[in-house]
């Protein structure tokens, strides 16, 4: 398992990307993606490390991140890449380390790889994304 990206909630992904570019030298990777399932606009930024930054902007009044933004936004979740999403989730649940917040589903911003969100006992939101190899095995990879 490795840290894949850090997600940050903001009110304008383009403005936040410009700000982070000026301050940290981060650069956008690709275009803004509208994830209608999760009701967010997404822009990934490249950093000087293997860990990316995911900027999230609510797409409307039904976006699950709108409340987070109303409370100031900022750091939202950590995302870890795992070899087998289903096996990893089953182990977490069996051991009582987390509960499912969102069922596994393809993520348009991650080339269709499946992701799942869990909440830990300490109320941390963690996203897990399956590896590209596992995604191809499940036939989800675009």
For each residue, the residues with C-beta under 8 A, 3 or more apart:
1: 80 81 82 83 88
2: 50 80 81
3: 6 50 51 78 79 80
4: 51 52 79 80 81 129
5: 44 51 52 53 54 78 79
6: 3 51 52 53 54 75 77 78 79
7: 53 54 55 56 75 76 77 78 79 127
8: 16 53 54 55 56 73 74 75 76
9: 56 57 58 65 68 69 73 74 76
10: 13 15 16 55 56 57 69 73
11: 15 57 58 69 73
12: 15 16 57
13: 10 16 17 32 41 42 43 55 56 57
14: 17 18 32 43
15: 10 11 12 18 19
16: 8 10 12 13 19 20 55
17: 13 14 20 21 26 28 43 45 55
18: 14 15 21 22
19: 15 16 22 23
20: 16 17 23 24 26 45 53
21: 17 18 24 25 26 27 28 45
22: 18 19
23: 19 20
24: 20 21 47
25: 21 48
26: 17 20 21 45 46 47 53
27: 21 45 46
28: 17 21 43 44 45 46
29: 44 45 46 52
30: 33 44
31: 43
32: 13 14 41 42 43
33: 30 41 42 43 108 109
34: 40 41 42 59 108
35: 38 39 40 41 42 59 107 108 109
36: 39 59
37: 105 108
38: 35 63 64 102
39: 35 36 58 59 60 62 63 64 65
40: 34 35 56 57 58 59 63 64 65
41: 13 32 33 34 35 56 57 58 59
42: 13 32 33 34 35 54 55 56 57 109
43: 13 14 17 28 31 32 33 54 55
44: 5 28 29 30 52 53 54 55 109
45: 17 20 21 26 27 28 29 52 53 54 55
46: 26 27 28 29 52
47: 24 26 51 52 53
48: 25
49:
50: 2 3
51: 3 4 5 6 47
52: 4 5 6 29 44 45 46 47
53: 5 6 7 8 20 26 44 45 47
54: 5 6 7 8 42 43 44 45 79 109
55: 7 8 10 13 16 17 42 43 44 45
56: 7 8 9 10 13 40 41 42 65 76
57: 9 10 11 12 13 40 41 42
58: 9 11 39 40 41 63 65 66 69
59: 34 35 36 39 40 41 63
60: 39 63
61: 66
62: 39 66
63: 38 39 40 58 59 60 66
64: 38 39 40 67
65: 9 39 40 56 58 68 69 76
66: 58 61 62 63 69 70
67: 64 70 71
68: 9 65 71 73 76
69: 9 10 11 58 65 66 72 73
70: 66 67
71: 67 68
72: 69
73: 8 9 10 11 68 69 76
74: 8 9
75: 6 7 8
76: 7 8 9 56 65 68 73 125
77: 6 7 117 124 125 126 127
78: 3 5 6 7 124 126 127
79: 3 4 5 6 7 54 115 126 127 128 129
80: 1 2 3 4 126 127 128 129
81: 1 2 4 128 129 130 131
82: 1 85 88 128 129 130 131 134
83: 1 87 88 130 131 133 134
84: 87 88 130 134
85: 82 88 89 104 114 115 116 128 129 130 134
86: 89 90 104
87: 83 84 90 91
88: 1 82 83 84 85 91 92 128
89: 85 86 92 93 100 104 116 118 128
90: 86 87 93 94
91: 87 88 94 95
92: 88 89 95 97 98 118
93: 89 90 96 97 98 99 100
94: 90 91
95: 91 92
96: 93
97: 92 93 120 121
98: 92 93 118 119 120 121 126
99: 93 118 119
100: 89 93 103 116 117 118
101: 117 118 119 125
102: 38 105 116 117
103: 100 116
104: 85 86 89 114 115 116
105: 37 102 114 115 116
106: 112 113 114 115 140
107: 35 110 112 113 114 115 129
108: 33 34 35 37 112
109: 33 35 42 44 54
110: 107 113 115 129
111: 132 135 141 142
112: 106 107 108 135 140 141 142
113: 106 107 110 129 130 131 132 135 140 141
114: 85 104 105 106 107 129 130 135 138 140
115: 79 85 104 105 106 107 110 127 128 129 130
116: 85 89 100 102 103 104 105 127 128
117: 77 100 101 102 125 126 127 128
118: 89 92 98 99 100 101 125 126 128
119: 98 99 101 123 124 125 126
120: 97 98 123 124 126
121: 97 98
122:
123: 119 120
124: 77 78 119 120
125: 76 77 101 117 118 119
126: 77 78 79 80 98 117 118 119 120
127: 7 77 78 79 80 115 116 117
128: 79 80 81 82 85 88 89 115 116 117 118
129: 4 79 80 81 82 85 107 110 113 114 115
130: 81 82 83 84 85 113 114 115 134 135 138 140
131: 81 82 83 113 134 135
132: 111 113 135 136 141
133: 83 136 137
134: 82 83 84 85 130 131 137 138
135: 111 112 113 114 130 131 132 138 140 141
136: 132 133 139 140 141
137: 133 134
138: 114 130 134 135 141
139: 136
140: 106 112 113 114 130 135 136
141: 111 112 113 132 135 136 138
142: 111 112
